[in-house]
Amino acid sequence: MKKLLFISFCWLLLASCEKMQFDDPGTYTLEEASDSTITPDYYFKLAAGNFQTALFNSNDAYYFGTGLASLADQTTVTNRVQEWWDFAKEPRISLNNTQSYTGVSHFSYAYDVFYKANLNANIIIEGLESGKKGVDATGRDRTQEIYAIAYFIKAISQGYLGMLYDRGVVADKNLALAGAIALPDSYKQLIESSISYFDKAITAANAASSITLADFYPGVVADKTRFIQFANSMAARILASLPRDKAEATAIGSTFWNKVLAYANAGLSSDFISSFVTGGYYNYHVHYALTEAGGGPYLPADIKVAYMADKTGTYPNAYPLDESVILAPVQTDDARFVKYFKYVTNFGYLRVDRGRNLFSNYKHNRWSQAGANPNTTRILGYPNPVFLLEELRLLRSEAKMWLGDVTGAAAELNSASAERIAIGGLPAIAATEAAVRRTLHYEYAISIDLAGGAANPWTFMRRNNLLQTGTPTQLPIPEQQLLLTGDQIYTFGGIGAAGAKGMWGEVSAASGEGAWR
């Protein structure tokens, strides 16, 4: 029998600290919680706090998001804060899955926060199912809303765990004194469980008389209809993230991709944007992308972005090593490019001694508003993306491509309302799989960029064989947890591991076949 996880932490919104075994949630039971100071609005507060935790960290930057963006060549960095540079290095190196590694948060942080949120959602659900009422601070009964939020928390949490890691624990209830459980569950099982909870969230929301999402996360304004659309949108994103390479995406079959398409079709009807309020939501990934330091962008856009936008075919896919060379602004037919990315000649924190090939002249800039402060994500009233409508178009197009409907996939991208045409002024593409895949890659890089969550466009690139040779396609369970199981410490990635397989037969490091460079 294995015990996968054992950590100590302070229970969100409670004063006391408890021990948690993730393979035995019964060690942190509802009865234990009842011994703490519990207000009448306890379940409402627990739902709000953990909804904020799950949604905010789905857009992480500092702890693991910048590393994933670097693996996708969406952001470039030579900074050793959290050892980000290791994730940008070329050729790729293997992930350093040790407790002593300064960048250990890339493996430990998401595992920690998403499991906590998932297990706290269990406590909410079990409390409500036992007959407890979910009321807010005014005494108003919000039970049905809280059910919907709790299911949504579990859906995001399990979904991102399956999206990021090769294995984990589907912990769906308190297990009382059941003891340790043989583990683990695969990334597929985690994502399948996630999708079942999106369905439950949608069902619970439909049964609610109303939903006021901003009461659970200030600034995230959505009514019942929009919440249901948001749940469908997140389900489409997370489900599509399952394949680790092109072969798996193909083999997974039409039922799978039809399901992705159905969720995307039921998704948002407009961009989901939050106007910042004090103490409210902001997009952490975008926030870091807009930050400037050392006279330039702190985390520049990778040269891949300009290379893909170039219309001349002469822009390099790696920065010139000659220090006398400063690349001129890229020539492009895409009217969006100068709005979404800012040309700079100050390289900021990029260091020549760590690889001039990693340099870039462009800053992520789409969400920066006019004024002296380039980072406006936390200025009152300024916009923060929650989920962009265009991502659903890309998901619909890709699902159709995998279903063999290349004409339909191209039609999505050639629609007059498609951002690439309506704003970018770009021409229609050919109805070929190669053209569709190339355009989808471009749109994830230019339009979605870092606004599509911590793992986009890494997950898109892995399932389409676009990642550089040896790039990890998933993260390992942190060493600190594996030491408790007696299992061998393992890792993924590195040029020497290109095409390697994980424990489920999945590709764990990109083979390089079809890589963007």
C-alpha positions in Angstrom: 0.0 0.0 0.0 1.3 3.4 -0.8 0.9 6.8 0.8 1.4 9.4 -2.0 1.2 12.7 -0.2 1.6 13.9 3.4 2.0 17.6 4.1 1.1 20.2 6.7 -0.8 23.3 5.9 -3.2 25.9 7.3 -6.7 25.3 6.2 -7.9 28.2 4.1 -10.2 30.5 6.0 -9.6 28.7 9.3 -7.2 29.6 12.0 -5.9 26.2 12.9 -3.3 24.0 11.1 -3.9 20.3 10.4 -2.0 17.5 8.8 -3.3 16.1 5.5 -2.7 12.8 3.7 -3.9 13.3 0.2 -4.4 9.6 -0.2 -6.6 9.5 2.9 -8.6 12.7 3.1 -10.4 11.2 6.1 -7.5 12.4 8.3 -9.0 15.8 7.8 -12.6 15.1 8.4 -15.8 17.1 8.6 -15.9 16.3 12.3 -12.4 17.9 12.8 -13.6 21.0 11.1 -16.6 21.3 13.3 -14.3 21.6 16.3 -13.0 24.9 14.9 -14.8 28.2 15.1 -17.5 27.9 12.4 -19.7 30.8 11.4 -23.1 30.3 9.8 -21.6 31.3 6.5 -18.8 28.8 6.8 -19.6 26.8 3.6 -20.1 30.0 1.6 -16.7 31.3 2.7 -15.0 28.0 2.1 -16.4 27.9 -1.4 -15.4 31.5 -2.1 -11.9 31.1 -0.8 -11.2 27.9 -2.7 -12.8 29.1 -5.9 -10.4 32.0 -5.8 -7.5 29.7 -5.1 -8.3 27.4 -8.1 -9.1 30.1 -10.6 -6.2 32.4 -9.7 -3.6 29.6 -9.8 -4.9 28.3 -13.2 -3.2 31.5 -14.4 -0.1 31.2 -12.3 3.1 32.9 -13.4 5.8 32.9 -10.7 5.6 29.3 -9.4 5.2 27.3 -12.5 3.5 29.3 -15.3 6.6 31.0 -16.5 8.4 27.7 -16.7 5.7 26.2 -18.9 5.6 29.3 -21.1 9.3 29.0 -21.6 8.9 25.3 -22.5 6.4 26.4 -25.2 8.8 29.1 -26.4 6.1 31.7 -25.7 8.2 33.6 -23.1 11.9 33.8 -22.9 14.1 34.2 -19.8 17.6 33.9 -18.6 16.6 34.9 -15.0 17.4 32.3 -12.3 14.5 33.4 -10.1 12.7 30.1 -9.5 15.3 28.7 -12.0 13.2 29.9 -14.9 16.2 29.9 -17.2 16.4 26.1 -16.9 13.0 25.9 -18.7 14.2 28.1 -21.6 17.6 26.5 -22.2 18.4 25.1 -25.6 18.9 22.3 -26.2 16.4 21.2 -23.6 17.6 19.7 -20.3 15.8 17.3 -18.0 13.6 18.6 -15.2 15.4 18.7 -11.8 12.9 17.0 -9.6 14.8 17.3 -6.3 13.8 19.0 -3.0 17.0 21.0 -3.0 16.4 22.5 -6.4 15.7 26.2 -6.2 13.0 25.9 -8.8 11.2 23.0 -7.0 7.9 25.0 -7.0 7.5 24.1 -10.7 6.6 20.6 -9.4 5.4 21.1 -5.9 3.3 24.3 -6.0 0.4 23.3 -8.3 0.3 19.8 -6.8 -0.2 21.4 -3.4 -2.7 24.2 -4.1 -5.0 22.2 -6.4 -5.2 19.3 -4.1 -6.0 21.6 -1.2 -8.8 23.2 -3.1 -10.1 19.8 -4.3 -10.3 18.4 -0.8 -11.8 21.5 0.7 -14.5 21.2 -2.0 -15.1 17.7 -0.7 -15.8 19.1 2.7 -18.3 21.6 1.3 -20.1 19.0 -0.7 -20.3 16.5 2.2 -21.5 19.2 4.6 -24.3 20.2 2.3 -25.2 16.6 1.6 -25.5 16.0 5.3 -28.2 18.6 5.5 -26.2 21.7 6.5 -27.3 25.0 4.9 -25.1 27.2 2.8 -25.9 30.7 3.7 -23.9 33.9 3.1 -23.0 36.6 5.6 -26.6 38.1 5.4 -28.2 34.7 6.2 -29.4 34.3 2.6 -29.6 30.6 1.5 -27.1 30.1 -1.3 -26.9 26.3 -1.0 -27.5 25.5 -4.7 -25.0 28.1 -5.8 -22.4 26.7 -3.4 -22.9 23.3 -4.8 -22.2 24.6 -8.3 -19.1 26.4 -7.1 -17.8 23.4 -5.1 -18.2 21.1 -8.2 -16.5 23.8 -10.3 -13.5 23.9 -7.8 -13.1 20.2 -8.1 -13.3 20.3 -11.9 -10.6 23.0 -12.2 -8.4 21.4 -9.6 -8.5 17.8 -10.8 -8.3 19.1 -14.4 -5.2 21.1 -13.9 -3.6 18.3 -12.0 -4.2 16.0 -15.0 -3.2 18.6 -17.4 0.2 19.2 -15.7 1.2 15.8 -14.1 1.5 12.3 -15.3 -0.3 10.8 -12.3 -2.1 11.7 -9.1 -5.0 10.9 -6.8 -8.7 11.2 -7.7 -9.8 12.2 -4.2 -13.5 12.6 -4.4 -14.6 12.1 -0.8 -13.6 11.9 2.8 -12.6 8.3 3.5 -12.9 8.3 7.3 -10.6 5.7 8.8 -10.1 3.7 5.6 -6.4 4.0 5.8 -3.9 4.3 2.9 -5.0 3.6 -0.6 -3.1 1.9 -3.4 -2.1 4.6 -5.9 -1.8 6.3 -8.3 -4.4 7.4 -10.9 -3.4 8.4 -14.4 -3.6 11.9 -15.9 -6.4 10.5 -18.0 -8.4 9.5 -14.9 -7.8 12.9 -13.3 -9.1 14.7 -16.4 -12.1 12.4 -16.8 -13.0 13.0 -13.2 -12.6 16.8 -13.8 -15.0 16.7 -16.7 -17.6 14.8 -14.6 -17.5 17.6 -12.1 -17.9 20.3 -14.8 -21.1 18.4 -15.7 -22.2 18.4 -12.1 -21.4 22.1 -11.8 -23.5 22.8 -14.8 -26.4 20.7 -13.5 -26.2 22.4 -10.1 -26.2 25.8 -11.7 -29.2 25.0 -13.8 -31.0 24.0 -10.7 -30.1 27.3 -8.9 -32.6 30.2 -9.1 -29.7 32.5 -9.8 -25.9 32.8 -9.5 -23.9 35.9 -8.6 -20.3 34.8 -9.2 -18.8 38.1 -8.0 -19.9 37.3 -4.5 -17.5 34.3 -4.6 -14.7 36.2 -6.4 -14.8 40.0 -6.5 -14.5 41.4 -10.0 -15.5 38.1 -11.7 -18.9 39.2 -12.8 -21.2 36.4 -14.1 -24.8 35.5 -13.8 -26.2 32.0 -14.0 -26.1 31.8 -17.8 -22.5 33.1 -18.0 -21.3 30.8 -15.3 -22.7 27.8 -17.2 -21.0 29.0 -20.4 -17.7 29.5 -18.4 -17.9 25.9 -17.1 -18.4 24.6 -20.6 -15.5 26.7 -21.8 -13.1 25.5 -19.1 -14.2 21.9 -19.7 -13.3 22.2 -23.4 -9.9 23.6 -22.6 -9.1 21.0 -20.0 -10.4 18.0 -22.0 -8.5 19.0 -25.1 -5.3 19.2 -23.0 -5.3 15.4 -22.3 -3.1 14.1 -25.2 0.7 14.2 -24.7 1.5 14.0 -28.4 0.0 13.9 -31.9 -0.3 10.1 -32.0 -2.3 10.1 -28.7 -4.5 13.0 -30.0 -5.3 10.9 -33.1 -5.8 7.6 -31.3 -8.1 9.1 -28.7 -10.9 9.0 -31.3 -14.0 10.8 -32.5 -16.1 10.5 -29.4 -13.4 12.4 -27.4 -13.1 15.2 -29.9 -16.9 15.5 -30.4 -17.1 16.0 -26.7 -14.5 18.8 -26.8 -16.5 20.3 -29.7 -19.8 20.1 -27.7 -18.3 21.9 -24.7 -16.8 24.6 -26.9 -20.1 25.1 -28.7 -21.8 25.6 -25.4 -19.2 28.0 -24.2 -19.0 31.8 -23.8 -20.6 34.1 -26.3 -18.2 37.0 -25.6 -14.8 37.6 -24.0 -14.9 37.0 -20.2 -13.1 40.1 -18.9 -12.8 41.2 -15.3 -12.4 44.9 -14.3 -10.0 45.0 -11.4 -11.5 45.8 -8.0 -9.6 46.1 -4.7 -9.0 42.6 -3.4 -10.4 41.1 -6.6 -9.3 38.9 -9.5 -6.4 39.7 -11.7 -4.7 37.5 -14.3 -1.3 36.6 -12.6 0.3 35.3 -15.8 -0.6 38.5 -17.7 0.5 40.6 -14.7 4.0 39.2 -14.9 4.2 39.5 -18.6 3.5 43.2 -18.5 6.1 43.9 -15.8 9.2 45.8 -16.8 12.6 45.7 -15.0 16.2 46.7 -15.8 14.9 49.1 -18.4 13.1 46.4 -20.5 10.5 43.6 -20.2 11.1 41.4 -17.2 9.8 38.3 -19.1 9.9 39.0 -22.9 7.9 37.3 -25.6 10.0 34.6 -27.2 11.5 35.2 -30.6 9.1 32.5 -31.9 6.3 35.1 -31.7 8.0 37.5 -34.1 9.3 34.7 -36.3 5.8 33.4 -36.8 4.4 36.9 -37.6 7.2 37.8 -40.1 5.9 38.1 -43.7 9.4 38.2 -45.4 10.6 34.8 -44.4 13.9 36.3 -43.2 13.3 36.8 -39.5 15.5 34.3 -37.5 14.1 31.7 -35.1 16.9 32.3 -32.7 18.6 35.6 -31.8 21.9 36.4 -33.5 24.9 35.6 -31.3 26.8 38.6 -32.7 26.4 41.3 -30.0 26.6 44.1 -32.5 23.3 42.9 -34.1 20.0 44.3 -32.9 17.1 43.0 -35.0 14.8 45.6 -36.5 11.0 45.5 -36.0 9.4 42.5 -37.7 7.5 43.1 -41.0 4.0 41.6 -40.7 0.6 41.8 -42.3 -1.1 41.2 -39.0 -2.5 44.4 -37.7 -2.8 42.9 -34.2 0.9 42.4 -33.8 1.9 46.0 -32.9 -1.0 46.2 -30.5 -0.3 43.0 -28.8 3.5 43.1 -28.7 5.8 46.0 -28.1 9.2 46.4 -29.8 12.1 47.2 -27.5 15.9 47.4 -27.8 16.6 47.2 -24.1 17.1 43.6 -23.2 16.3 44.1 -19.6 17.2 41.0 -17.5 18.4 38.9 -20.4 22.0 38.0 -20.0 24.5 37.4 -22.8 26.5 34.9 -20.8 23.4 32.7 -20.5 22.7 32.5 -24.2 22.1 35.4 -26.6 20.2 33.0 -28.7 17.4 33.3 -26.1 17.1 37.1 -26.6 14.0 38.9 -28.0 13.0 42.4 -29.0 9.4 42.0 -28.0 7.3 42.4 -24.9 3.9 40.9 -24.2 1.8 44.1 -24.3 -1.8 43.4 -25.2 -3.3 44.0 -21.8 -1.2 47.1 -21.0 -3.3 50.3 -21.0 -2.1 53.8 -21.8 -0.2 55.6 -19.1 3.2 55.7 -17.3 2.7 52.3 -15.6 3.0 49.5 -18.2 1.5 47.0 -15.8 -2.2 48.0 -15.3 -3.6 44.7 -14.2 -4.0 45.8 -10.6 -5.2 49.3 -11.3 -8.9 49.9 -10.4 -11.2 49.4 -13.3 -8.6 48.1 -15.7 -9.2 44.8 -17.7 -8.0 41.3 -16.8 -8.8 38.4 -19.1 -10.6 35.4 -17.5 -11.3 33.4 -20.7 -11.1 34.7 -24.2 -13.8 34.0 -26.8 -11.2 33.3 -29.5 -9.9 30.4 -27.5 -13.2 28.6 -28.1 -12.9 29.2 -31.8 -9.5 27.6 -31.8 -10.8 24.7 -29.8 -13.7 24.2 -32.2 -11.4 24.4 -35.2 -8.9 21.9 -33.7 -11.6 19.5 -32.7 -12.9 19.5 -36.3 -9.4 19.0 -37.6 -8.9 15.9 -35.4 -12.4 14.7 -36.5 -11.2 14.8 -40.1 -13.4 17.8 -41.0 -10.6 20.0 -42.3 -13.0 22.1 -44.3 -15.0 22.9 -41.2 -11.8 23.6 -39.2 -10.6 26.1 -41.8 -14.0 27.7 -42.0 -13.8 28.5 -38.3 -10.5 30.3 -38.9 -11.8 32.0 -42.1 -15.0 33.4 -40.5 -15.4 37.1 -40.9 -15.8 37.3 -37.1 -12.5 35.4 -36.5 -10.0 37.8 -34.8 -7.3 37.1 -37.3 -9.5 38.5 -40.0 -11.8 41.0 -38.2 -8.9 42.7 -36.4 -5.7 41.3 -37.9 -6.8 41.8 -41.6 -5.2 38.5 -42.6 -6.3 36.4 -45.6 -8.2 33.2 -45.6 -6.2 30.0 -45.2 -6.4 26.8 -47.3 -8.5 23.9 -46.2 -5.6 21.6 -45.5 -4.5 20.0 -42.2 -1.1 21.7 -42.4 -2.6 25.1 -42.9 -5.1 24.7 -40.1 -2.4 23.4 -37.6 0.0 26.2 -38.6 -2.7 28.8 -38.1 -3.9 27.4 -34.8 -0.3 27.5 -33.5 0.0 31.1 -34.7 -3.3 32.1 -33.1 -2.3 30.6 -29.7 1.0 32.5 -29.9 -0.4 35.8 -31.0 -4.0 36.1 -29.9 -4.2 33.9 -26.8 -0.6 34.3 -25.7 -0.5 34.2 -21.9 -4.2 35.0 -21.3 -5.3 31.4 -21.8 -4.1 30.0 -18.4 -0.7 28.8 -17.1 -0.5 25.9 -19.5 -1.5 27.4 -22.8 0.1 27.2 -25.4 2.3 24.4 -24.0 -0.6 21.9 -24.0 -1.6 22.8 -27.6 1.9 22.4 -28.8 2.5 19.0 -27.1 -0.6 17.4 -28.6 0.4 18.7 -32.1 4.1 17.7 -31.9 5.3 21.3 -32.1 7.5 21.4 -29.0 11.3 21.5 -29.3 13.1 18.2 -29.2 13.3 16.9 -25.6 10.8 19.3 -24.2 8.9 17.7 -21.2 5.3 17.1 -22.1 4.3 16.7 -18.4 5.6 17.2 -14.9 6.7 14.6 -12.4 5.2 14.1 -8.9 7.5 16.1 -6.6 10.3 14.3 -4.9 9.2 15.3 -1.5 6.0 13.3 -2.1 7.7 10.3 -3.8 9.9 9.8 -0.8 6.9 8.9 1.2 5.8 6.2 -1.2 9.0 4.3 -1.5 8.8 4.8 -5.3 11.8 5.7 -7.4 12.3 9.4 -7.9 11.8 10.2 -11.6 11.7 13.1 -14.0 11.0 14.0 -17.7 12.6 15.8 -20.5 16.1 16.5 -22.0 17.5 16.2 -25.4 18.6 12.6 -24.6 15.1 11.6 -23.5 13.4 12.8 -26.8 10.5 10.5 -27.5 10.7 8.7 -24.2 7.5 7.1 -22.8 5.9 7.5 -19.3 4.4 4.8 -17.1 1.1 4.8 -19.1 2.8 4.5 -22.5 2.4 8.3 -23.2 5.2 10.4 -24.7 6.9 12.2 -21.8 9.4 14.3 -23.8 8.8 15.7 -27.3 10.4 13.6 -30.1 11.1 16.6 -32.2 9.2 15.3 -35.2 7.2 18.2 -36.4 8.8 20.7 -33.9 8.3 24.3 -34.8 12.2 24.5 -35.0 
